[in-house]
Amino acid sequence: MKTNLLAAMLILPLFFITSCKKENLNAIRNGQVIVRLANDSVESALEEVNLDVRNVEVRIAGTTGGDWYKLHARAGIYNIIALSNGIDALLVNEKVPTGEIMAVRLNLGTNNSVRKSGVLYPVSIPEGDDAGLTYEFYKTIDASTAEMLIIFNASESVYQDGPQLYRLRPVIRVK
């Protein structure tokens, strides 16, 4: 009986110390990432440029050259013309492993469109970009918050390729 009590008194404090260390390590290994979407073109002949955002991924450097992490984006259709003059849309706010972001990828759905002279036209994305619009970008995610602003130039990102055919050729930057 005394042996069991003595063993419990010795092991119990070790359990609490180990638990605390594990929680601290998890806090150090994760950082908050915030991704926003905005437009930086001043004028456009288009009334709307609607992007069907499905998800956002970041590539974080690692031993394999970088792993893609699918983030829980606020999926939806965003009119990037409306995201001007200091207005932006929050796409992601979540924890990810700390490290160096090497790239960000914006995955679009099929409901991309433009509105010109009151008429809504579908917008096609370039072949090969169905995996997503990828932009190389370097930013460190540490135990605090890393913010990224994906800035489209709406007037230069869409071009007309026929009477009713519009294509997306994204002109973006990330800061």
Sequence and secondary structure as in RCSB ss.txt:
>XXXX:A:sequence
MKTNLLAAMLILPLFFITSCKKENLNAIRNGQVIVRLANDSVESALEEVNLDVRNVEVRIAGTTGGDWYKLHARA
GIYNIIALSNGIDALLVNEKVPTGEIMAVRLNLGTNNSVRKSGVLYPVSIPEGDDAGLTYEFYKTIDASTAEMLI
IFNASESVYQDGPQLYRLRPVIRVK
>XXXX:A:secstr
 HHHHHHHHHHHHHHHHHHHHHHHHHHHHEEEEEEEEEE  S  S SEEEEEEEEEEEEE  TTS EEEEE    
EEEEGGGS TT  EEEEEEEEE EEEEEEEEEE S  EEEETTEEEEEE  TTGGG EEEEEEEEE SSEEEEEE
EE HHHHEEE STT EEE   EEE 
